[in-house]
Amino acid sequence: MGVTKILVTGSAGLIGTQIVKDLLDNNMQVYSCYNNTKPELGIITHLDLLKKDDIINIMNKVNPDVVIHLGAMTDVELCEIDKELAKKINTNATEILALESEKHNAFFVYMSTDYVFDGKVGMKTEKDEPNPINFYGKSKLDGENVLKKITTPNIIVRTSTPFGIHSKKISFPFWIKKNLELKKEILVLTDQYTSPSYVPNISKMIIEIIERKITGIIHLAGSTKISRYDFAIHIAKITNMDKKFLKLAKMKQMSWKAERPIDSSLDVTKAKKILKHKPEEIEKSLKLLFNELKN
């Protein structure tokens, strides 16, 4: 890789932790930015996305070649309850970071979401028109639109239901596994579809994008559209657990404040076509995940 200094926001999160590790393995100088939870690797850098001066000062101090903006308010319910805070973090901070990246001529990678779509029809391509139905999706789409203001190279990366190993965050496969081990009945949705994405796979694809300076919009997600229930069945099968504890549920049974898309699956044809590292099928990703856990 030709780049040296990379600034990563949200570096202690599920995707951030993996990307920082992989970038360090590629001999990059990585500034791991955080606000509350300290990351384990990289040059630990405190950054409060609610403070404009903080963002400007850190960008001036680091002068990065690449900014990977993963930091966000991702709790869909909380975004619906506190819209002002969601806007400040997901939209306003993205704008400040993007404009500062332009000043420093840094390649800007913005992590967005399948929730920018309404979910009426799935397998959305990069050319499909977003239409969010909750405030989380709206605030992330507004963050995407901010990038139209900058002239330096940038890319919008949309992903869906990321899962992987993390010291603090329990992603869906581990939540299922834990409950099945406890022989505890759990409700799993049969009518919500996504494209679950294995974090090490996303990380490899993002690093390739940085290396090749690919711009525009790209969907980086798993290549399998699947319901939550069928995803859980796959997990039960691969871990040799009894699936009888998985109880069928419908989205209308959920007492959510924020509406969820029924089918937010992403079409990953573009990524498959242009990247060396390809989006993975769910069976492969789950095998890799549980093998990684053993090791």
Summary of the structure (lengths in Angstrom):
residues: 295
radius of gyration: 18.6
end to end distance: 28.3
largest distance: 56.5
contacts: 1007
relative contact order: 0.15
helix: 43%
strand: 19%
